Amino acid sequence: MAQIQVTVVEGRNIKRKDLFSESDPFVQIYLDDKNIKQKTRVKHNSKNPQWNQILVLNHLHGQDTLHVDVCDDDKIKYDKIGSFEIDLHELYEKHRIENCSSDN
């Protein structure tokens, strides 16, 4: 089984989702099968978090998109701040990513 290794380095100017403080951001990644997710540590009260964290996912045939969500951690649930997708076919064919789709 192949694996995908993603290094999450940092975030810059993360949108504020909390009323009285900066967001408590973390990043979660997953493939098309949304049941298996990996996530970074939460960086409390940070607009420019630095994670420098490696996340690994098992990559099954037919899972063609890497999903990346930036979220704000709260006690009860989390709020999505933003997300983007990476087409893995492009990465494998060109060995780089030229475009990725974003919801913001």
C-alpha positions as CSV (number, residue, x, y, z in Angstrom):
1,M,0.0,0.0,0.0
2,A,1.3,3.4,-0.9
3,Q,1.5,6.3,1.5
4,I,1.3,10.0,1.1
5,Q,3.4,12.2,3.4
6,V,2.3,15.8,3.9
7,T,4.4,18.3,5.7
8,V,2.3,21.1,7.2
9,V,4.6,24.0,7.8
10,E,2.7,27.1,8.8
11,G,-0.3,29.3,8.4
12,R,-0.3,33.0,7.7
13,N,-3.0,35.6,8.6
14,I,-5.5,33.0,9.7
15,K,-9.0,34.4,9.8
16,R,-10.4,35.1,13.3
17,K,-13.4,32.9,14.2
18,D,-13.5,33.5,17.9
19,L,-15.2,36.6,19.3
20,F,-12.7,37.6,22.0
21,S,-9.4,36.1,20.8
22,E,-7.6,34.8,17.7
23,S,-8.5,31.4,16.3
24,D,-7.1,28.1,17.7
25,P,-6.2,26.7,14.3
26,F,-5.3,23.2,13.2
27,V,-5.0,21.5,9.8
28,Q,-6.7,18.2,8.9
29,I,-6.0,16.2,5.7
30,Y,-7.9,13.3,4.2
31,L,-8.3,11.6,0.8
32,D,-11.6,10.9,-0.9
33,D,-12.5,8.4,1.8
34,K,-13.3,11.0,4.5
35,N,-13.4,8.3,7.3
36,I,-9.6,8.5,7.8
37,K,-8.2,11.9,8.7
38,Q,-4.9,13.1,10.1
39,K,-4.6,16.4,11.9
40,T,-2.0,18.7,13.3
41,R,-1.7,19.9,16.9
42,V,-3.9,22.9,17.8
43,K,-2.1,26.2,18.0
44,H,-4.0,28.2,20.6
45,N,-4.8,31.9,20.0
46,S,-2.6,32.2,16.9
47,K,-3.0,34.1,13.7
48,N,0.3,32.8,12.3
49,P,0.7,29.3,13.6
50,Q,3.8,27.2,12.9
51,W,3.2,23.4,13.0
52,N,6.3,21.9,11.2
53,Q,4.4,18.6,11.4
54,I,4.4,15.5,9.1
55,L,1.1,13.8,8.5
56,V,0.9,10.4,6.7
57,L,-2.1,8.8,5.0
58,N,-2.5,5.4,3.4
59,H,-3.2,5.9,-0.3
60,L,-5.5,3.4,-1.9
61,H,-6.1,3.2,-5.7
62,G,-8.9,5.4,-6.8
63,Q,-8.4,8.1,-4.2
64,D,-7.5,11.0,-6.5
65,T,-7.8,14.1,-4.3
66,L,-6.1,15.3,-1.2
67,H,-8.4,17.5,0.9
68,V,-6.9,20.1,3.3
69,D,-9.0,21.9,5.8
70,V,-7.9,24.7,8.2
71,C,-10.2,24.7,11.2
72,D,-10.7,26.6,14.5
73,D,-10.8,24.4,17.5
74,D,-13.5,25.0,20.1
75,K,-14.5,23.1,23.2
76,I,-17.7,21.5,21.7
77,K,-16.9,21.4,17.9
78,Y,-14.7,23.1,15.4
79,D,-15.4,25.7,12.7
80,K,-13.9,25.4,9.2
81,I,-11.8,28.5,8.3
82,G,-10.9,27.4,4.8
83,S,-10.0,24.5,2.6
84,F,-8.4,23.4,-0.6
85,E,-8.0,20.3,-2.7
86,I,-5.0,18.9,-4.5
87,D,-5.4,16.7,-7.6
88,L,-3.0,13.8,-7.0
89,H,-2.8,12.9,-10.7
90,E,-1.2,16.2,-11.5
91,L,1.3,15.7,-8.7
92,Y,2.3,12.3,-9.9
93,E,2.5,13.2,-13.5
94,K,4.3,16.6,-13.3
95,H,6.0,16.2,-9.9
96,R,4.6,19.5,-8.8
97,I,1.3,21.3,-8.3
98,E,0.3,24.2,-10.5
99,N,-3.2,24.7,-9.4
100,C,-5.4,23.7,-6.5
101,S,-9.1,24.5,-5.9
102,S,-10.0,26.5,-2.9
103,D,-13.3,27.4,-1.2
104,N,-12.0,30.9,-0.3
